[in-house]
Amino acid sequence: MNSGPTGLASVHRIQREQPLLFDISDRVLLSLKGPDALDFLHRISTNDILKLKAGASTQTILTNEKGRIVEVVSVIRLDHDELLLAGSSTDDDRIIRWVNKFIIMEDVRVVSVKTSYKQLLLAFDNSLPSYELVHPGSFPIYEVKENWGSIVWTRLVVSPEVASAASLKNFRCGSDQDFDELRIVNGIPASPNEINESANPHEVNLIHLVDFKKGCYIGQEVISRLDTYEKVQRRLNSFTLSKLPRQLPAPVLQRGHEVGIVTSAVYSSTVGSVIGMGFLNVKNVKSARENTTMELSEDRIGVELRLQK
C-alpha cells in the first residue's frame, strides 16, 4: 500500500495552492428565535453559548440522553433573540423534531431557513491566512470558523443574491470526491458516516466542543462519566486501504476478530492510494501501529493505520 508522509504532504500542498469552495446549501440551517433562544440552546447542547455576542459564532453538539451525537452545529447569533444553527446533516425536519421535544414553557420557536440562504464551505488550511470575497450590495454575510481539531475551515452563510454574484479569488469549486479526500486526510468526521447517533463526541475527536464546566445539558452525565473514568472504547482513526470497499460501513478484522469499522473511503489521486477513516477499538491501536495485519472482512482488503499529521 502506498502511504506515508509524502502523500499527505501532497494533499496539503494542493489544499494551500488551490483552496477549494464547496456548496453545502443542502445542509441543515435553522432559525432558533425568541427571548429564551440563547438560554434554551445553552441548556440542551454541549458548549457554552451564553457568552455569545451578536454577530459572533461558535460550535456546539446536540446529544441525546445516551450522550450520542444528534447533530454538530455552528451557532451564529444574529441579534438578541435569534440564532442560526448551521448543521452537518441534511435533514432539517429531524433536527426540528428533536429540538421541539425539549421546548416546554420556553418562549422559543425553531424553523428551517435553508431556502433563504446559501451555505459555502471554504476548505483551506491555516497556512492561507485570509481570503477575499467580492460581492455586490449590503446583503448579510455570516462567517463561521469551524474547528475540527486538526484544522479550521470557514463556512459562509450568505443570501442567494450574494452567492450568485460573488466571486472568491483563488478558489475553485470542489467536487464530492475533493471533499471526501480533504476531510478524510484531515480526520474530519461527516454525517451520516461518522456523525450519527451511534457515536459520542469522545469517539469522533470532537471533545473540544464540550464545556465540562457549564453544567447540565442533554447527555451530560454520560459524556462526563466517559471522560472521568476513561471508558471510551473506540476512536476515529485514518487508514490506508489496498482497494476501495464495495460497501460501507465495513468491519475491520485483526487475526479474525473484529476490532473496528471503516465508515468512509475514497481513492486519492494525490496520495496514490485509497484512504479511509473509521473507528478502531482503543485497545487495538497499539498493535495496529506495530504493523499487525488488519483487513476488511470483505474481499480481504488490507487496512493500515495512518498516523495523523
BAMI-465696 format. One record per residue (C-alpha): x, y, z. Coordinates in nm, 2 decimals. Example, Ala and Ser with C-alpha at 12.3 -4.5 7.8 and 13.67 -1.06 7.14 Angstrom:
<sites>
+--------+--------+--------+
:      u :      v :      w :
+--------+--------+--------+
:   1.23 :  -0.45 :   0.78 :
:   1.37 :  -0.11 :   0.71 :
+--------+--------+--------+
</sites>
This chain:
<sites>
+--------+--------+--------+
:      u :      v :      w :
+--------+--------+--------+
:   0.00 :   0.00 :   0.00 :
:   0.12 :   0.35 :  -0.09 :
:   0.11 :   0.55 :   0.23 :
:   0.33 :   0.78 :   0.43 :
:   0.41 :   1.15 :   0.47 :
:   0.49 :   1.21 :   0.10 :
:   0.13 :   1.15 :   0.00 :
:  -0.01 :   1.36 :   0.29 :
:   0.22 :   1.65 :   0.21 :
:   0.10 :   1.65 :  -0.14 :
:  -0.26 :   1.68 :  -0.04 :
:  -0.18 :   1.96 :   0.20 :
:   0.02 :   2.14 :  -0.07 :
:  -0.27 :   2.11 :  -0.32 :
:  -0.50 :   2.25 :  -0.04 :
:  -0.28 :   2.55 :   0.00 :
:  -0.21 :   2.62 :  -0.36 :
:  -0.57 :   2.55 :  -0.48 :
:  -0.80 :   2.62 :  -0.19 :
:  -1.15 :   2.47 :  -0.26 :
:  -1.50 :   2.61 :  -0.24 :
:  -1.79 :   2.37 :  -0.17 :
:  -2.16 :   2.45 :  -0.20 :
:  -2.31 :   2.29 :   0.11 :
:  -2.65 :   2.45 :   0.09 :
:  -2.83 :   2.12 :   0.14 :
:  -2.71 :   2.11 :   0.50 :
:  -2.93 :   2.19 :   0.79 :
:  -2.99 :   2.56 :   0.85 :
:  -3.24 :   2.65 :   1.13 :
:  -3.36 :   2.97 :   1.29 :
:  -3.40 :   2.95 :   1.67 :
:  -3.59 :   3.26 :   1.77 :
:  -3.75 :   3.40 :   2.08 :
:  -3.65 :   3.57 :   2.41 :
:  -3.54 :   3.23 :   2.55 :
:  -3.35 :   3.11 :   2.25 :
:  -2.99 :   3.16 :   2.38 :
:  -3.06 :   3.01 :   2.72 :
:  -3.25 :   2.72 :   2.57 :
:  -2.97 :   2.62 :   2.33 :
:  -2.72 :   2.65 :   2.61 :
:  -2.92 :   2.41 :   2.82 :
:  -2.96 :   2.14 :   2.55 :
:  -2.61 :   2.14 :   2.39 :
:  -2.26 :   2.07 :   2.50 :
:  -2.08 :   2.40 :   2.47 :
:  -2.11 :   2.74 :   2.65 :
:  -2.34 :   2.95 :   2.44 :
:  -2.44 :   3.22 :   2.69 :
:  -2.13 :   3.44 :   2.63 :
:  -2.20 :   3.45 :   2.25 :
:  -2.24 :   3.82 :   2.14 :
:  -2.44 :   3.94 :   1.84 :
:  -2.26 :   3.87 :   1.52 :
:  -2.03 :   3.61 :   1.68 :
:  -2.04 :   3.23 :   1.62 :
:  -1.93 :   2.91 :   1.79 :
:  -1.98 :   2.53 :   1.75 :
:  -2.17 :   2.30 :   1.98 :
:  -2.31 :   1.95 :   1.97 :
:  -2.66 :   1.83 :   2.02 :
:  -2.65 :   1.49 :   2.20 :
:  -2.92 :   1.25 :   2.31 :
:  -2.98 :   1.11 :   2.66 :
:  -2.71 :   0.85 :   2.60 :
:  -2.46 :   1.11 :   2.51 :
:  -2.46 :   1.02 :   2.14 :
:  -2.45 :   1.28 :   1.86 :
:  -2.77 :   1.40 :   1.71 :
:  -2.60 :   1.69 :   1.52 :
:  -2.29 :   1.91 :   1.53 :
:  -2.40 :   2.27 :   1.47 :
:  -2.23 :   2.61 :   1.41 :
:  -2.43 :   2.87 :   1.60 :
:  -2.45 :   3.23 :   1.47 :
:  -2.61 :   3.49 :   1.70 :
:  -2.79 :   3.73 :   1.47 :
:  -2.94 :   3.95 :   1.74 :
:  -3.08 :   3.95 :   2.10 :
:  -3.33 :   3.67 :   2.04 :
:  -3.24 :   3.49 :   1.71 :
:  -2.98 :   3.23 :   1.64 :
:  -2.89 :   3.05 :   1.32 :
:  -2.79 :   2.68 :   1.36 :
:  -2.59 :   2.55 :   1.06 :
:  -2.56 :   2.17 :   1.08 :
:  -2.36 :   1.88 :   0.94 :
:  -2.65 :   1.67 :   0.82 :
:  -2.92 :   1.75 :   0.56 :
:  -3.25 :   1.66 :   0.73 :
:  -3.39 :   1.98 :   0.88 :
:  -3.71 :   1.82 :   0.99 :
:  -3.53 :   1.56 :   1.20 :
:  -3.34 :   1.83 :   1.40 :
:  -3.66 :   2.04 :   1.44 :
:  -3.84 :   1.74 :   1.58 :
:  -3.56 :   1.67 :   1.83 :
:  -3.54 :   2.04 :   1.94 :
:  -3.91 :   2.06 :   1.98 :
:  -3.91 :   1.77 :   2.23 :
:  -3.74 :   1.99 :   2.48 :
:  -3.94 :   2.31 :   2.43 :
:  -4.19 :   2.31 :   2.72 :
:  -4.26 :   2.65 :   2.86 :
:  -3.98 :   2.84 :   2.68 :
:  -4.06 :   3.13 :   2.45 :
:  -3.87 :   2.99 :   2.15 :
:  -3.95 :   2.85 :   1.81 :
:  -3.75 :   2.67 :   1.56 :
:  -3.80 :   2.67 :   1.18 :
:  -3.59 :   2.58 :   0.87 :
:  -3.45 :   2.87 :   0.68 :
:  -3.25 :   2.67 :   0.43 :
:  -3.42 :   2.82 :   0.13 :
:  -3.34 :   3.17 :   0.24 :
:  -2.96 :   3.13 :   0.24 :
:  -2.67 :   2.97 :   0.06 :
:  -2.40 :   2.79 :   0.25 :
:  -2.04 :   2.78 :   0.12 :
:  -1.75 :   2.59 :   0.27 :
:  -1.40 :   2.73 :   0.22 :
:  -1.16 :   2.45 :   0.26 :
:  -0.81 :   2.59 :   0.32 :
:  -0.56 :   2.52 :   0.59 :
:  -0.40 :   2.77 :   0.83 :
:  -0.11 :   2.84 :   0.60 :
:  -0.35 :   3.06 :   0.39 :
:  -0.42 :   3.35 :   0.63 :
:  -0.72 :   3.51 :   0.45 :
:  -0.95 :   3.52 :   0.16 :
:  -1.12 :   3.80 :  -0.04 :
:  -1.49 :   3.78 :  -0.11 :
:  -1.60 :   4.02 :  -0.39 :
:  -1.98 :   4.07 :  -0.39 :
:  -2.23 :   4.35 :  -0.46 :
:  -2.46 :   4.54 :  -0.22 :
:  -2.52 :   4.52 :   0.15 :
:  -2.66 :   4.17 :   0.19 :
:  -2.57 :   3.99 :   0.51 :
:  -2.27 :   3.76 :   0.52 :
:  -2.21 :   3.54 :   0.82 :
:  -1.87 :   3.38 :   0.87 :
:  -1.82 :   3.07 :   1.09 :
:  -1.48 :   2.93 :   1.18 :
:  -1.54 :   2.56 :   1.22 :
:  -1.27 :   2.39 :   1.44 :
:  -1.24 :   2.02 :   1.36 :
:  -0.94 :   1.97 :   1.59 :
:  -0.68 :   1.91 :   1.32 :
:  -0.78 :   2.20 :   1.10 :
:  -1.01 :   2.50 :   1.09 :
:  -1.24 :   2.55 :   0.79 :
:  -1.46 :   2.85 :   0.71 :
:  -1.84 :   2.83 :   0.65 :
:  -2.01 :   3.13 :   0.49 :
:  -2.39 :   3.17 :   0.52 :
:  -2.50 :   3.42 :   0.27 :
:  -2.81 :   3.54 :   0.08 :
:  -2.87 :   3.39 :  -0.26 :
:  -2.80 :   3.73 :  -0.41 :
:  -2.45 :   3.73 :  -0.27 :
:  -2.39 :   3.37 :  -0.37 :
:  -2.50 :   3.42 :  -0.73 :
:  -2.30 :   3.74 :  -0.79 :
:  -2.00 :   3.69 :  -0.55 :
:  -1.66 :   3.57 :  -0.65 :
:  -1.39 :   3.42 :  -0.43 :
:  -1.04 :   3.50 :  -0.56 :
:  -0.81 :   3.20 :  -0.59 :
:  -1.08 :   2.94 :  -0.50 :
:  -1.21 :   2.67 :  -0.73 :
:  -1.53 :   2.47 :  -0.69 :
:  -1.46 :   2.13 :  -0.54 :
:  -1.64 :   1.80 :  -0.62 :
:  -1.77 :   1.55 :  -0.38 :
:  -1.45 :   1.35 :  -0.44 :
:  -1.24 :   1.65 :  -0.35 :
:  -1.44 :   1.70 :  -0.03 :
:  -1.41 :   1.34 :   0.08 :
:  -1.04 :   1.34 :   0.01 :
:  -0.97 :   1.66 :   0.21 :
:  -1.19 :   1.57 :   0.51 :
:  -1.05 :   1.21 :   0.53 :
:  -0.69 :   1.32 :   0.51 :
:  -0.76 :   1.58 :   0.78 :
:  -0.95 :   1.34 :   1.01 :
:  -1.28 :   1.53 :   0.98 :
:  -1.60 :   1.33 :   1.06 :
:  -1.91 :   1.38 :   0.85 :
:  -2.28 :   1.30 :   0.87 :
:  -2.41 :   1.03 :   0.84 :
:  -2.09 :   0.82 :   0.81 :
:  -1.93 :   0.92 :   1.14 :
:  -2.16 :   1.19 :   1.29 :
:  -2.47 :   0.99 :   1.39 :
:  -2.65 :   0.85 :   1.70 :
:  -2.41 :   0.56 :   1.74 :
:  -2.11 :   0.78 :   1.82 :
:  -2.03 :   1.02 :   2.10 :
:  -1.81 :   1.33 :   2.10 :
:  -1.51 :   1.14 :   2.25 :
:  -1.51 :   0.88 :   1.97 :
:  -1.52 :   1.13 :   1.68 :
:  -1.24 :   1.35 :   1.84 :
:  -1.48 :   1.65 :   1.90 :
:  -1.45 :   1.67 :   2.27 :
:  -1.31 :   2.02 :   2.24 :
:  -1.67 :   2.12 :   2.16 :
:  -1.78 :   2.01 :   2.51 :
:  -1.75 :   2.25 :   2.80 :
:  -1.71 :   2.04 :   3.12 :
:  -1.77 :   2.34 :   3.34 :
:  -2.10 :   2.47 :   3.20 :
:  -2.33 :   2.24 :   3.40 :
:  -2.62 :   2.02 :   3.28 :
:  -2.72 :   1.95 :   2.92 :
:  -2.88 :   1.66 :   2.74 :
:  -2.64 :   1.36 :   2.77 :
:  -2.41 :   1.54 :   3.01 :
:  -2.38 :   1.27 :   3.27 :
:  -2.28 :   1.00 :   3.02 :
:  -2.02 :   1.22 :   2.85 :
:  -1.87 :   1.33 :   3.18 :
:  -1.85 :   0.97 :   3.31 :
:  -1.67 :   0.85 :   2.99 :
:  -1.42 :   1.13 :   3.05 :
:  -1.37 :   1.08 :   3.42 :
:  -1.34 :   0.70 :   3.41 :
:  -1.16 :   0.68 :   3.08 :
:  -1.43 :   0.44 :   2.94 :
:  -1.41 :   0.54 :   2.57 :
:  -1.39 :   0.21 :   2.39 :
:  -1.31 :   0.33 :   2.03 :
:  -1.19 :   0.63 :   1.85 :
:  -1.19 :   0.77 :   1.50 :
:  -0.87 :   0.69 :   1.30 :
:  -0.75 :   0.73 :   0.95 :
:  -0.65 :   0.43 :   0.73 :
:  -0.49 :   0.34 :   0.40 :
:  -0.67 :   0.06 :   0.22 :
:  -0.54 :  -0.17 :  -0.05 :
:  -0.85 :  -0.10 :  -0.26 :
:  -1.20 :   0.06 :  -0.23 :
:  -1.45 :  -0.15 :  -0.04 :
:  -1.77 :  -0.24 :  -0.23 :
:  -1.98 :  -0.14 :   0.06 :
:  -1.95 :   0.08 :   0.37 :
:  -1.95 :   0.05 :   0.67 :
:  -1.72 :  -0.25 :   0.66 :
:  -1.58 :  -0.43 :   0.97 :
:  -1.20 :  -0.43 :   1.03 :
:  -1.06 :  -0.77 :   1.13 :
:  -0.73 :  -0.85 :   1.31 :
:  -0.64 :  -1.21 :   1.35 :
:  -1.00 :  -1.30 :   1.26 :
:  -1.15 :  -1.08 :   1.53 :
:  -1.35 :  -0.76 :   1.47 :
:  -1.15 :  -0.46 :   1.60 :
:  -1.31 :  -0.17 :   1.43 :
:  -1.51 :  -0.04 :   1.13 :
:  -1.43 :   0.16 :   0.82 :
:  -1.70 :   0.42 :   0.76 :
:  -1.56 :   0.64 :   0.48 :
:  -1.32 :   0.57 :   0.19 :
:  -1.21 :   0.74 :  -0.13 :
:  -0.94 :   0.69 :  -0.39 :
:  -0.69 :   0.98 :  -0.36 :
:  -0.51 :   1.05 :  -0.69 :
:  -0.28 :   1.29 :  -0.49 :
:  -0.17 :   1.03 :  -0.24 :
:  -0.19 :   0.75 :  -0.49 :
:  -0.39 :   0.51 :  -0.28 :
:  -0.72 :   0.45 :  -0.12 :
:  -0.76 :   0.64 :   0.21 :
:  -1.03 :   0.59 :   0.46 :
:  -1.15 :   0.66 :   0.81 :
:  -1.34 :   0.48 :   1.08 :
:  -1.35 :   0.36 :   1.43 :
:  -1.08 :   0.14 :   1.59 :
:  -1.10 :  -0.02 :   1.93 :
:  -0.87 :   0.17 :   2.17 :
:  -0.71 :  -0.15 :   2.29 :
:  -0.61 :  -0.24 :   1.93 :
:  -0.45 :   0.09 :   1.83 :
:  -0.10 :  -0.01 :   1.97 :
:  -0.09 :  -0.34 :   1.78 :
:  -0.21 :  -0.16 :   1.46 :
:   0.08 :   0.08 :   1.49 :
:   0.31 :  -0.21 :   1.52 :
:   0.20 :  -0.32 :   1.17 :
:   0.00 :  -0.61 :   1.29 :
:  -0.20 :  -0.71 :   0.98 :
:  -0.56 :  -0.58 :   0.96 :
:  -0.81 :  -0.64 :   0.68 :
:  -1.17 :  -0.58 :   0.59 :
:  -1.40 :  -0.88 :   0.62 :
:  -1.50 :  -0.82 :   0.26 :
:  -1.26 :  -0.94 :  -0.01 :
:  -0.95 :  -0.94 :   0.22 :
:  -0.89 :  -0.57 :   0.17 :
:  -0.57 :  -0.47 :   0.35 :
:  -0.60 :  -0.20 :   0.62 :
:  -0.31 :   0.00 :   0.75 :
:  -0.34 :   0.26 :   1.03 :
:  -0.24 :   0.61 :   0.91 :
:  -0.09 :   0.84 :   1.16 :
:  -0.24 :   1.18 :   1.17 :
:  -0.03 :   1.48 :   1.08 :
+--------+--------+--------+
</sites>
